[in-house]
C-alpha cells in the first residue's frame, strides 16, 4: 500500500474514521471538502475539523521527536519506518511524540478557548454555509479532564446564545478519548455533564485509524 506524506487532510480522514467507528454509520457518507471540512452530500451535516494546543508548553518541545512509536509493541516495529517517513505521530502510543512534519501543523494550533471563539463566530456568520446541523471536531493535544470539558461546553453554549446558526455537537478528541458534547438545545441547565458522552479509543484502534488515514 502507498502512503501519503503529511497533509492537513490526514486529520479530516482521522476524524471521519473516529466518528464512523465509535458512533455509527450515520457518519459513513461524510466527504472531505472545505467550509466545512467534512460534509454529507445532502447537506444534512457539516463538520468543521480543527486542532487546539498551547504551543508554549513543555509538551510542544516533545513534538519534534520522531519516536511516535517508542512504546509500540515489537511486532509493530516494521511500521515505524512508515511513521517516520510520513512525518506523522498522532494517534499512536507515546502521546507526547509526533513526526517532525506534523510539528509544523500543530505549532500553528490555538488553545481551545480561542478555537471555540473563532469557530462559533464563523458558523454564526454563515461562513460554513447552511447545513441541517453543524458540528465542531477539535483535536486536543493538551490533556483534558472532565471539568475542563464541562467548561468548554459551558463556554460554547454562552458563545452561541441566541444564534440562529450554531454547532449542535462538539467533539473533543484526545487520541485515547473522544468526548461527545451535545449542544443542540443551547440551554443551560443543572447537570451539564449529562450532555457529555465519553468514548475510549484503545491503542489498536488508534493505530488502525492512523494507517487508514495515511493509506490511499
N, CA, C and O of each residue as an XYZ file, in Angstrom:
864
protein
N       0.839     -1.195      0.000
C       0.000      0.000      0.000
C       0.876      1.248      0.000
O       1.864      1.309      0.732
N       0.525      2.238     -0.810
C       1.230      3.503     -0.813
C       0.685      4.378      0.315
O      -0.486      4.296      0.685
N       1.574      5.217      0.848
C       1.162      6.090      1.932
C       1.379      7.549      1.557
O       2.339      7.884      0.864
N       0.496      8.398      2.012
C       0.634      9.819      1.779
C       1.707     10.403      2.688
O       1.948      9.905      3.788
N       2.334     11.449      2.218
C       3.143     12.275      3.098
C       2.195     13.171      3.883
O       0.976     13.100      3.727
N       2.775     14.011      4.723
C       1.931     14.852      5.572
C       1.060     15.785      4.741
O       1.550     16.449      3.828
N      -0.204     15.834      5.052
C      -1.101     16.878      4.574
C      -2.185     17.064      5.624
O      -2.467     16.154      6.403
N      -2.790     18.242      5.642
C      -3.752     18.525      6.692
C      -5.003     17.674      6.582
O      -5.737     17.526      7.559
N      -5.259     17.107      5.401
C      -6.449     16.263      5.235
C      -6.348     14.971      6.030
O      -7.348     14.280      6.223
N      -5.146     14.642      6.492
C      -4.993     13.475      7.367
C      -5.951     13.569      8.548
O      -6.575     12.576      8.921
N      -6.068     14.737      9.130
C      -6.891     14.904     10.320
C      -8.374     14.801     10.005
O      -9.148     14.305     10.823
N      -8.782     15.267      8.823
C     -10.178     15.094      8.418
C     -10.501     13.618      8.233
O     -11.564     13.154      8.643
N      -9.579     12.879      7.611
C      -9.804     11.437      7.435
C      -9.838     10.727      8.793
O     -10.662      9.841      9.020
N      -8.935     11.127      9.686
C      -8.885     10.524     11.020
C     -10.175     10.823     11.784
O     -10.708      9.949     12.467
N     -10.676     12.053     11.672
C     -11.913     12.426     12.355
C     -13.089     11.604     11.845
O     -13.900     11.118     12.634
N     -13.181     11.449     10.530
C     -14.285     10.661      9.974
C     -14.235      9.220     10.466
O     -15.258      8.667     10.868
N     -13.055      8.609     10.437
C     -12.918      7.234     10.916
C     -13.322      7.123     12.388
O     -13.984      6.164     12.785
N     -12.925      8.095     13.179
C     -13.265      8.094     14.602
C     -14.778      8.122     14.796
O     -15.330      7.327     15.556
N     -15.439      9.040     14.104
C     -16.886      9.192     14.256
C     -17.631      7.967     13.757
O     -18.533      7.466     14.428
N     -17.254      7.487     12.584
C     -17.964      6.357     11.998
C     -17.786      5.092     12.834
O     -18.732      4.327     13.017
N     -16.579      4.876     13.337
C     -16.288      3.654     14.097
C     -16.921      3.690     15.485
O     -17.505      2.702     15.929
N     -16.805      4.829     16.170
C     -17.286      4.908     17.551
C     -18.769      5.222     17.661
O     -19.426      4.802     18.613
N     -19.307      5.975     16.673
C     -20.672      6.487     16.811
C     -21.648      5.952     15.783
O     -22.852      6.180     15.904
N     -21.151      5.231     14.754
C     -22.090      4.553     13.876
C     -22.102      5.023     12.433
O     -21.386      5.946     12.047
N     -22.934      4.361     11.656
C     -22.963      4.522     10.203
C     -23.539      5.863      9.752
O     -23.469      6.193      8.568
N     -24.103      6.633     10.668
C     -24.623      7.944     10.303
C     -23.556      8.889      9.779
O     -23.870      9.934      9.208
N     -22.280      8.520      9.976
C     -21.172      9.354      9.516
C     -20.476      8.766      8.285
O     -19.478      9.317      7.821
N     -20.989      7.661      7.756
C     -20.300      6.959      6.680
C     -20.305      7.700      5.356
O     -19.442      7.461      4.511
N     -21.268      8.602      5.161
C     -21.348      9.306      3.883
C     -20.661     10.667      3.919
O     -20.809     11.451      2.981
N     -19.921     10.963      4.972
C     -19.178     12.214      5.023
C     -18.100     12.243      3.946
O     -17.422     11.243      3.709
N     -17.947     13.381      3.304
C     -16.884     13.568      2.318
C     -16.031     14.753      2.743
O     -16.510     15.683      3.391
N     -14.749     14.701      2.363
C     -13.787     15.740      2.729
C     -13.853     16.875      1.708
O     -13.435     16.725      0.560
N     -14.382     18.003      2.151
C     -14.447     19.191      1.309
C     -13.925     20.373      2.117
O     -13.093     20.195      3.007
N     -14.397     21.556      1.822
C     -13.927     22.725      2.557
C     -15.119     23.593      2.939
O     -16.095     23.715      2.200
N     -15.000     24.193      4.129
C     -16.030     25.099      4.643
C     -17.411     24.461      4.655
O     -18.262     24.858      3.860
N     -17.670     23.480      5.532
C     -16.756     22.880      6.499
C     -15.967     21.707      5.905
O     -16.164     21.334      4.749
N     -15.081     21.141      6.710
C     -14.128     20.139      6.213
C     -14.773     18.807      5.875
O     -14.384     18.160      4.903
N     -15.750     18.390      6.662
C     -16.482     17.146      6.404
C     -17.955     17.498      6.241
O     -18.510     18.269      7.024
N     -18.584     16.924      5.214
C     -19.995     17.235      4.986
C     -20.670     16.106      4.229
O     -20.036     15.388      3.455
N     -21.963     15.963      4.465
C     -22.729     14.956      3.736
C     -23.210     15.578      2.424
O     -23.507     16.771      2.376
N     -23.289     14.767      1.353
C     -23.708     15.297      0.052
C     -25.084     15.954      0.074
O     -25.343     16.881     -0.693
N     -25.974     15.471      0.960
C     -27.317     16.055      1.021
C     -27.394     17.266      1.959
O     -28.479     17.786      2.222
N     -26.226     17.712      2.463
C     -26.132     18.866      3.359
C     -26.903     18.663      4.667
O     -27.344     19.617      5.308
N     -27.048     17.400      5.034
C     -27.666     17.072      6.325
C     -26.764     17.474      7.482
O     -27.241     17.908      8.530
N     -25.453     17.325      7.285
C     -24.499     17.537      8.369
C     -23.216     18.142      7.821
O     -22.691     17.692      6.802
N     -22.714     19.171      8.509
C     -21.421     19.758      8.188
C     -20.558     19.785      9.434
O     -20.999     20.245     10.487
N     -19.329     19.296      9.324
C     -18.430     19.217     10.477
C     -17.136     19.966     10.160
O     -16.439     19.633      9.201
N     -16.824     20.960     10.956
C     -15.541     21.645     10.844
C     -14.533     20.916     11.722
O     -14.832     20.581     12.869
N     -13.332     20.667     11.183
C     -12.286     19.927     11.890
C     -11.116     20.870     12.140
O     -10.631     21.526     11.218
N     -10.667     20.933     13.380
C      -9.552     21.810     13.717
C      -8.752     21.182     14.847
O      -9.009     20.045     15.244
N      -7.778     21.931     15.364
C      -6.951     21.388     16.444
C      -6.638     22.492     17.420
O      -6.647     23.670     17.063
N      -6.360     22.114     18.658
C      -6.061     23.080     19.707
C      -4.891     22.580     20.535
O      -4.850     21.419     20.941
N      -3.947     23.468     20.776
C      -2.788     23.126     21.596
C      -2.167     24.414     22.095
O      -2.126     25.408     21.371
N      -1.688     24.404     23.316
C      -0.948     25.547     23.839
C       0.502     25.386     23.405
O       1.210     24.552     23.968
N       0.975     26.164     22.412
C       2.272     25.884     21.804
C       3.471     26.157     22.688
O       4.566     25.684     22.384
N       3.309     26.908     23.780
C       4.476     27.240     24.578
C       4.647     26.327     25.794
O       5.501     26.580     26.643
N       3.842     25.271     25.882
C       4.003     24.341     26.989
C       5.130     23.347     26.703
O       5.580     23.208     25.565
N       5.572     22.666     27.750
C       6.650     21.696     27.595
C       6.303     20.641     26.563
O       7.173     20.141     25.851
N       5.021     20.308     26.489
C       4.585     19.285     25.538
C       4.998     19.632     24.118
O       5.338     18.745     23.335
N       4.971     20.917     23.777
C       5.316     21.319     22.415
C       6.756     20.959     22.079
O       7.062     20.641     20.930
N       7.640     21.005     23.067
C       9.035     20.670     22.815
C       9.217     19.210     22.430
O      10.173     18.851     21.743
N       8.287     18.371     22.880
C       8.387     16.945     22.585
C       7.960     16.622     21.154
O       8.261     15.544     20.640
N       7.269     17.546     20.523
C       6.684     17.238     19.229
C       7.719     17.054     18.138
O       7.425     16.449     17.107
N       8.925     17.563     18.341
C       9.961     17.415     17.329
C      10.487     15.991     17.244
O      11.102     15.617     16.245
N      10.258     15.206     18.263
C      10.800     13.852     18.288
C      10.028     12.952     17.338
O       8.799     13.000     17.287
N      10.732     12.154     16.607
C      10.110     11.262     15.642
C       9.851      9.881     16.227
O       9.585      8.927     15.495
N       9.931      9.781     17.533
C       9.774      8.479     18.170
C       8.320      8.214     18.513
O       8.005      7.815     19.635
N       7.432      8.434     17.550
C       5.999      8.303     17.808
C       5.634      6.922     18.295
O       4.669      6.763     19.044
N       6.387      5.919     17.885
C       6.054      4.556     18.272
C       7.005      3.970     19.275
O       7.200      2.755     19.294
N       7.601      4.783     20.106
C       8.601      4.258     21.039
C       7.995      3.237     21.993
O       8.713      2.400     22.540
N       6.676      3.297     22.198
C       6.028      2.329     23.073
C       5.268      1.256     22.297
O       4.579      0.423     22.886
N       5.400      1.285     20.973
C       4.698      0.310     20.156
C       5.320     -1.071     20.372
O       6.538     -1.202     20.493
N       4.470     -2.095     20.420
C       4.950     -3.453     20.637
C       5.877     -3.888     19.515
O       5.812     -3.361     18.405
N       6.736     -4.847     19.807
C       7.776     -5.248     18.863
C       7.231     -5.692     17.524
O       7.874     -5.466     16.499
N       6.042     -6.329     17.499
C       5.500     -6.799     16.238
C       5.078     -5.659     15.329
O       4.792     -5.872     14.152
N       5.039     -4.443     15.874
C       4.651     -3.287     15.078
C       5.853     -2.461     14.634
O       5.679     -1.433     13.980
N       7.058     -2.884     14.972
C       8.230     -2.069     14.685
C       8.440     -1.875     13.188
O       9.021     -0.877     12.763
N       7.972     -2.820     12.399
C       8.110     -2.659     10.951
C       7.338     -1.449     10.450
O       7.669     -0.874      9.413
N       6.306     -1.069     11.194
C       5.508      0.098     10.797
C       6.207      1.406     11.128
O       5.833      2.455     10.606
N       7.216      1.358     11.987
C       7.836      2.587     12.434
C       8.492      3.348     11.301
O       8.488      4.578     11.308
N       9.063      2.641     10.316
C       9.680      3.327      9.200
C       8.656      4.154      8.440
O       8.938      5.267      7.997
N       7.455      3.589      8.297
C       6.377      4.330      7.632
C       6.023      5.583      8.414
O       5.816      6.647      7.830
N       5.954      5.460      9.735
C       5.608      6.603     10.570
C       6.651      7.707     10.436
O       6.307      8.873     10.240
N       7.911      7.340     10.539
C       8.981      8.321     10.461
C       9.009      8.990      9.092
O       9.194     10.202      8.991
N       8.825      8.191      8.035
C       8.860      8.740      6.686
C       7.675      9.649      6.416
O       7.792     10.627      5.677
N       6.541      9.333      7.008
C       5.343     10.134      6.745
C       5.368     11.456      7.489
O       4.766     12.432      7.042
N       6.067     11.498      8.631
C       6.075     12.702      9.440
C       4.928     12.800     10.411
O       4.714     13.859     11.001
N       4.171     11.711     10.599
C       3.016     11.717     11.489
C       3.353     11.088     12.832
O       4.324     10.343     12.966
N       2.519     11.409     13.830
C       2.622     10.735     15.101
C       1.292     10.612     15.799
O       1.133      9.763     16.676
N       0.326     11.445     15.432
C      -0.932     11.499     16.172
C      -1.663     10.162     16.114
O      -1.780      9.547     15.054
N      -2.151      9.724     17.274
C      -2.986      8.538     17.306
C      -2.292      7.266     17.708
O      -2.938      6.226     17.838
N      -0.988      7.319     17.911
C      -0.259      6.119     18.306
C       0.183      6.232     19.760
O       0.206      7.328     20.321
N       0.535      5.095     20.374
C       1.049      5.138     21.738
C       2.259      6.059     21.841
O       2.964      6.273     20.855
N       2.501      6.604     23.033
C       3.570      7.575     23.207
C       3.043      8.937     22.814
O       3.564      9.559     21.888
N       2.011      9.415     23.507
C       1.226     10.547     23.021
C       1.968     11.871     23.057
O       1.472     12.851     22.501
N       3.144     11.946     23.690
C       3.898     13.187     23.687
C       4.774     13.333     22.453
O       5.542     14.289     22.349
N       4.671     12.414     21.534
C       5.578     12.401     20.403
C       4.824     12.501     19.095
O       3.689     12.043     18.966
N       5.478     13.105     18.141
C       4.877     13.240     16.818
C       5.976     13.384     15.789
O       7.135     13.608     16.139
N       5.624     13.257     14.538
C       6.609     13.385     13.476
C       7.023     14.833     13.268
O       6.292     15.755     13.633
N       8.193     15.028     12.682
C       8.729     16.382     12.531
C       7.883     17.226     11.595
O       7.785     18.437     11.790
N       7.270     16.624     10.585
C       6.421     17.388      9.674
C       5.111     17.776     10.341
O       4.585     18.865     10.115
N       4.596     16.882     11.155
C       3.352     17.180     11.867
C       3.549     18.321     12.854
O       2.605     19.050     13.158
N       4.755     18.480     13.351
C       5.023     19.550     14.310
C       4.635     20.912     13.746
O       4.069     21.743     14.456
N       4.941     21.142     12.464
C       4.626     22.430     11.858
C       3.119     22.685     11.884
O       2.676     23.817     12.077
N       2.345     21.628     11.689
C       0.891     21.764     11.718
C       0.408     22.080     13.121
O      -0.399     22.989     13.311
N       0.896     21.335     14.109
C       0.450     21.547     15.486
C       0.971     22.856     16.045
O       0.321     23.457     16.901
N       2.112     23.308     15.590
C       2.667     24.543     16.138
C       1.819     25.755     15.800
O       1.943     26.794     16.448
N       0.955     25.639     14.793
C       0.066     26.726     14.410
C      -1.279     26.653     15.125
O      -2.135     27.516     14.928
N      -1.468     25.641     15.942
C      -2.747     25.457     16.632
C      -2.941     26.524     17.702
O      -1.980     27.067     18.247
N      -4.196     26.807     17.987
C      -4.550     27.751     19.041
C      -5.104     26.992     20.240
O      -5.637     25.894     20.079
N      -4.987     27.554     21.429
C      -5.616     26.943     22.602
C      -7.125     26.834     22.408
O      -7.714     27.529     21.580
N      -7.724     25.963     23.175
C      -9.114     25.582     22.941
C     -10.082     26.758     23.001
O     -10.960     26.863     22.145
N      -9.952     27.635     23.973
C     -10.918     28.725     24.104
C     -10.914     29.619     22.871
O     -11.977     30.017     22.392
N      -9.734     29.938     22.353
C      -9.658     30.792     21.166
C     -10.202     30.083     19.934
O     -10.824     30.708     19.075
N      -9.965     28.772     19.848
C     -10.519     27.997     18.734
C     -12.040     28.046     18.779
O     -12.685     28.301     17.763
N     -12.613     27.802     19.956
C     -14.073     27.817     20.088
C     -14.641     29.185     19.720
O     -15.644     29.271     19.010
N     -14.008     30.250     20.198
C     -14.479     31.602     19.888
C     -14.482     31.850     18.386
O     -15.460     32.348     17.828
N     -13.375     31.495     17.740
C     -13.242     31.731     16.305
C     -14.249     30.932     15.495
O     -14.899     31.473     14.600
N     -14.381     29.656     15.802
C     -15.249     28.793     15.000
C     -16.731     29.108     15.221
O     -17.518     29.077     14.275
N     -17.109     29.408     16.448
C     -18.509     29.776     16.716
C     -18.867     31.066     15.985
O     -19.955     31.189     15.424
N     -17.952     32.015     15.995
C     -18.202     33.264     15.275
C     -18.394     33.001     13.778
O     -19.278     33.582     13.148
N     -17.571     32.132     13.223
C     -17.665     31.840     11.791
C     -18.965     31.133     11.435
O     -19.624     31.493     10.459
N     -19.337     30.125     12.227
C     -20.570     29.403     11.900
C     -21.770     30.338     12.020
O     -22.705     30.253     11.224
N     -21.746     31.227     13.009
C     -22.849     32.150     13.209
C     -23.013     33.142     12.072
O     -24.125     33.589     11.790
N     -21.915     33.487     11.418
C     -21.936     34.438     10.309
C     -22.201     33.768      8.961
O     -22.230     34.438      7.929
N     -22.395     32.446      8.970
C     -22.681     31.744      7.728
C     -21.459     31.381      6.913
O     -21.575     31.053      5.733
N     -20.285     31.436      7.530
C     -19.035     31.143      6.819
C     -19.017     29.724      6.270
O     -18.416     29.471      5.226
N     -19.676     28.788      6.969
C     -19.683     27.384      6.550
C     -20.932     27.021      5.748
O     -21.206     25.840      5.536
N     -21.678     28.004      5.310
C     -22.873     27.723      4.529
C     -24.043     27.356      5.428
O     -24.075     27.695      6.611
N     -25.001     26.656      4.836
C     -26.196     26.244      5.572
C     -26.378     24.741      5.457
O     -26.583     24.200      4.370
N     -26.297     24.086      6.597
C     -26.495     22.644      6.684
C     -27.605     22.369      7.698
O     -27.957     23.231      8.503
N     -28.141     21.169      7.643
C     -29.176     20.798      8.605
C     -28.685     20.943     10.027
O     -29.380     21.503     10.875
N     -27.485     20.439     10.294
C     -26.831     20.607     11.587
C     -25.336     20.795     11.363
O     -24.768     20.324     10.378
N     -24.720     21.497     12.306
C     -23.274     21.704     12.290
C     -22.648     21.025     13.510
O     -23.268     20.907     14.567
N     -21.401     20.582     13.330
C     -20.631     20.053     14.452
C     -19.202     20.561     14.332
O     -18.738     20.911     13.248
N     -18.517     20.593     15.466
C     -17.115     21.010     15.516
C     -16.301     19.884     16.130
O     -16.598     19.423     17.233
N     -15.265     19.438     15.409
C     -14.400     18.353     15.867
C     -13.021     18.953     16.124
O     -12.373     19.458     15.208
N     -12.576     18.892     17.392
C     -11.311     19.513     17.780
C     -10.335     18.447     18.271
O     -10.619     17.734     19.233
N      -9.191     18.341     17.608
C      -8.102     17.511     18.107
C      -7.382     18.290     19.193
O      -6.906     19.399     18.950
N      -7.297     17.716     20.399
C      -6.707     18.401     21.548
C      -5.402     17.733     21.932
O      -5.392     16.567     22.326
N      -4.312     18.453     21.822
C      -3.018     17.890     22.209
C      -2.848     17.930     23.720
O      -2.238     17.030     24.297
N      -3.379     18.960     24.367
C      -3.296     19.036     25.829
C      -4.265     18.058     26.471
O      -5.337     17.785     25.930
N      -3.884     17.536     27.623
C      -4.755     16.622     28.353
C      -5.929     17.380     28.937
O      -5.765     18.472     29.481
N      -7.114     16.803     28.824
C      -8.318     17.406     29.375
C      -8.883     16.506     30.465
O      -8.851     15.282     30.343
N      -9.396     17.110     31.527
C     -10.174     16.325     32.474
C     -11.641     16.703     32.291
O     -11.967     17.606     31.521
N     -12.514     16.009     32.999
C     -13.948     16.204     32.789
C     -14.360     17.639     33.101
O     -15.210     18.199     32.410
N     -13.771     18.240     34.130
C     -14.131     19.616     34.477
C     -13.777     20.578     33.354
O     -14.504     21.544     33.122
N     -12.672     20.334     32.651
C     -12.284     21.191     31.536
C     -13.218     20.996     30.345
O     -13.535     21.952     29.637
N     -13.653     19.772     30.130
C     -14.620     19.508     29.065
C     -15.939     20.204     29.379
O     -16.541     20.820     28.500
N     -16.390     20.109     30.628
C     -17.612     20.800     31.033
C     -17.476     22.308     30.838
O     -18.416     22.966     30.394
N     -16.309     22.853     31.170
C     -16.078     24.284     30.988
C     -16.141     24.665     29.510
O     -16.664     25.722     29.157
N     -15.605     23.799     28.647
C     -15.655     24.049     27.206
C     -17.098     24.049     26.706
O     -17.468     24.860     25.857
N     -17.909     23.135     27.237
C     -19.321     23.080     26.856
C     -20.035     24.354     27.299
O     -20.764     24.963     26.516
N     -19.829     24.755     28.547
C     -20.475     25.968     29.057
C     -20.047     27.194     28.252
O     -20.868     28.054     27.933
N     -18.776     27.266     27.933
C     -18.260     28.408     27.173
C     -18.893     28.450     25.782
O     -19.285     29.516     25.308
N     -18.991     27.296     25.133
C     -19.579     27.249     23.794
C     -21.058     27.616     23.835
O     -21.538     28.359     22.978
N     -21.774     27.105     24.814
C     -23.185     27.452     24.960
C     -23.375     28.956     25.130
O     -24.286     29.542     24.546
N     -22.514     29.575     25.931
C     -22.611     31.012     26.148
C     -22.330     31.775     24.849
O     -23.020     32.743     24.530
N     -21.326     31.339     24.112
C     -20.992     31.997     22.851
C     -22.137     31.910     21.849
O     -22.381     32.847     21.090
N     -22.828     30.789     21.851
C     -23.855     30.532     20.845
C     -25.243     31.028     21.244
O     -26.202     30.885     20.487
N     -25.340     31.605     22.421
C     -26.633     32.030     22.922
C     -27.326     32.974     21.929
O     -26.758     33.986     21.517
N     -28.552     32.627     21.558
C     -29.389     33.428     20.649
C     -28.884     33.466     19.206
O     -29.307     34.323     18.430
N     -27.988     32.551     18.838
C     -27.521     32.493     17.453
C     -28.403     31.550     16.645
O     -28.778     30.478     17.121
N     -28.731     31.953     15.424
C     -29.551     31.106     14.552
C     -28.746     29.951     13.978
O     -29.240     28.827     13.897
N     -27.506     30.223     13.578
C     -26.607     29.179     13.086
C     -25.596     28.869     14.177
O     -24.912     29.767     14.667
N     -25.501     27.611     14.555
C     -24.622     27.244     15.657
C     -24.260     25.768     15.556
O     -24.838     25.023     14.765
N     -23.296     25.364     16.371
C     -22.891     23.961     16.433
C     -23.849     23.193     17.346
O     -24.150     23.620     18.461
N     -24.314     22.059     16.848
C     -25.181     21.199     17.651
C     -24.385     20.185     18.470
O     -24.870     19.669     19.477
N     -23.156     19.906     18.027
C     -22.324     18.934     18.731
C     -20.881     19.410     18.713
O     -20.401     19.940     17.711
N     -20.200     19.216     19.826
C     -18.772     19.493     19.945
C     -18.065     18.178     20.242
O     -18.377     17.506     21.225
N     -17.114     17.816     19.391
C     -16.309     16.612     19.594
C     -14.908     17.048     20.020
O     -14.243     17.797     19.304
N     -14.464     16.580     21.179
C     -13.118     16.856     21.646
C     -12.342     15.547     21.629
O     -12.632     14.632     22.400
N     -11.356     15.465     20.747
C     -10.596     14.228     20.543
C      -9.217     14.355     21.160
O      -8.442     15.248     20.819
N      -8.924     13.433     22.085
C      -7.646     13.439     22.787
C      -6.893     12.139     22.525
O      -6.271     11.591     23.435
N      -6.941     11.660     21.338
C      -6.353     10.414     20.846
C      -6.900      9.177     21.544
O      -7.435      8.295     20.873
N      -6.788      9.077     22.868
C      -7.273      7.876     23.546
C      -8.676      8.064     24.107
O      -9.231      7.137     24.698
N      -9.260      9.248     23.932
C     -10.614      9.533     24.427
C     -11.313     10.477     23.470
O     -10.725     11.452     23.003
N     -12.579     10.182     23.180
C     -13.415     11.099     22.417
C     -14.543     11.566     23.324
O     -15.319     10.756     23.832
N     -14.631     12.880     23.526
C     -15.730     13.476     24.275
C     -16.766     13.982     23.274
O     -16.455     14.804     22.411
N     -17.989     13.492     23.392
C     -19.088     13.926     22.538
C     -19.987     14.829     23.367
O     -20.619     14.377     24.323
N     -20.046     16.112     23.001
C     -20.759     17.107     23.802
C     -21.974     17.605     23.031
O     -21.833     18.177     21.949
N     -23.157     17.393     23.578
C     -24.408     17.750     22.914
C     -24.795     19.185     23.242
O     -24.910     19.550     24.412
N     -24.993     19.992     22.216
C     -25.287     21.407     22.393
C     -26.588     21.825     21.730
O     -26.883     23.018     21.661
N     -27.373     20.875     21.241
C     -28.446     21.191     20.295
C     -29.504     22.145     20.839
O     -29.973     23.009     20.098
N     -29.907     22.018     22.137
C     -30.939     22.925     22.627
C     -30.361     24.255     23.089
O     -31.089     25.225     23.301
N     -29.021     24.283     23.244
C     -28.302     25.510     23.590
C     -28.829     26.167     24.870
O     -28.819     27.390     25.004
N     -29.282     25.346     25.790
C     -29.787     25.866     27.056
C     -28.884     25.429     28.203
O     -28.294     24.350     28.162
N     -28.780     26.266     29.216
C     -28.072     25.898     30.439
C     -29.057     25.218     31.382
O     -30.186     25.679     31.552
N     -28.632     24.144     31.979
C     -29.464     23.515     32.992
C     -28.565     22.715     33.926
O     -27.406     22.432     33.623
N     -29.130     22.367     35.052
C     -28.357     21.656     36.074
C     -27.900     20.302     35.545
O     -28.640     19.618     34.837
N     -26.674     19.923     35.893
C     -26.146     18.634     35.461
C     -25.610     18.671     34.046
O     -25.994     17.857     33.206
N     -24.711     19.629     33.778
C     -24.208     19.790     32.414
C     -23.436     18.562     31.944
O     -23.296     18.335     30.742
N     -22.934     17.766     32.898
C     -22.203     16.573     32.493
C     -23.095     15.554     31.795
O     -22.596     14.631     31.151
N     -24.407     15.715     31.916
C     -25.308     14.801     31.209
C     -25.254     15.033     29.705
O     -25.728     14.200     28.933
N     -24.684     16.152     29.285
C     -24.520     16.434     27.868
C     -23.324     15.702     27.265
O     -23.194     15.635     26.042
N     -22.464     15.161     28.095
C     -21.157     14.676     27.642
C     -21.099     13.156     27.661
O     -21.344     12.528     28.691
N     -20.773     12.573     26.518
C     -20.510     11.137     26.412
C     -19.004     10.941     26.278
O     -18.329     11.712     25.596
N     -18.486      9.913     26.928
C     -17.050      9.636     26.895
C     -16.821      8.281     26.223
O     -17.363      7.264     26.654
N     -16.014      8.284     25.167
C     -15.720      7.057     24.427
C     -14.213      6.811     24.447
O     -13.434      7.656     24.005
N     -13.808      5.654     24.961
C     -12.398      5.293     24.956
C     -11.981      4.861     23.550
O     -12.756      4.250     22.814
N     -10.732      5.196     23.196
C     -10.175      4.799     21.901
C      -8.907      3.993     22.180
O      -7.846      4.577     22.401
N      -8.998      2.655     22.175
C      -7.849      1.809     22.524
C      -6.673      1.988     21.560
O      -6.835      2.476     20.442
N      -5.488      1.580     22.020
C      -4.273      1.706     21.213
C      -4.435      1.108     19.825
O      -4.088      1.740     18.827
N      -4.962     -0.108     19.763
C      -5.046     -0.794     18.474
C      -5.992     -0.072     17.523
O      -5.762     -0.050     16.313
N      -7.039      0.510     18.058
C      -7.976      1.240     17.209
C      -7.338      2.526     16.700
O      -7.535      2.904     15.545
N      -6.575      3.198     17.556
C      -5.873      4.405     17.115
C      -4.866      4.070     16.021
O      -4.702      4.814     15.054
N      -4.207      2.953     16.192
C      -3.241      2.517     15.177
C      -3.948      2.254     13.847
O      -3.438      2.612     12.785
N      -5.125      1.626     13.911
C      -5.908      1.368     12.703
C      -6.316      2.676     12.030
O      -6.192      2.812     10.812
N      -6.802      3.638     12.813
C      -7.182      4.938     12.260
C      -5.985      5.607     11.599
O      -6.089      6.181     10.515
N      -4.854      5.520     12.276
C      -3.626      6.155     11.806
C      -3.265      5.681     10.400
O      -3.060      6.499      9.503
N      -3.189      4.381     10.209
C      -2.752      3.859      8.924
C      -3.834      3.967      7.849
O      -3.522      4.142      6.671
N      -5.079      3.866      8.242
C      -6.152      4.096      7.266
C      -6.159      5.542      6.795
O      -6.464      5.823      5.636
N      -5.825      6.452      7.691
C      -5.801      7.861      7.318
C      -4.630      8.189      6.394
O      -4.691      9.155      5.632
N      -3.578      7.398      6.458
C      -2.433      7.575      5.564
C      -2.622      6.848      4.235
O      -2.053      7.254      3.221
N      -3.419      5.773      4.234
C      -3.496      4.927      3.050
C      -4.342      5.527      1.951
O      -5.282      6.278      2.213
N      -4.011      5.196      0.740
C      -4.828      5.626     -0.402
C      -6.085      4.777     -0.457
O      -6.919      4.966     -1.342
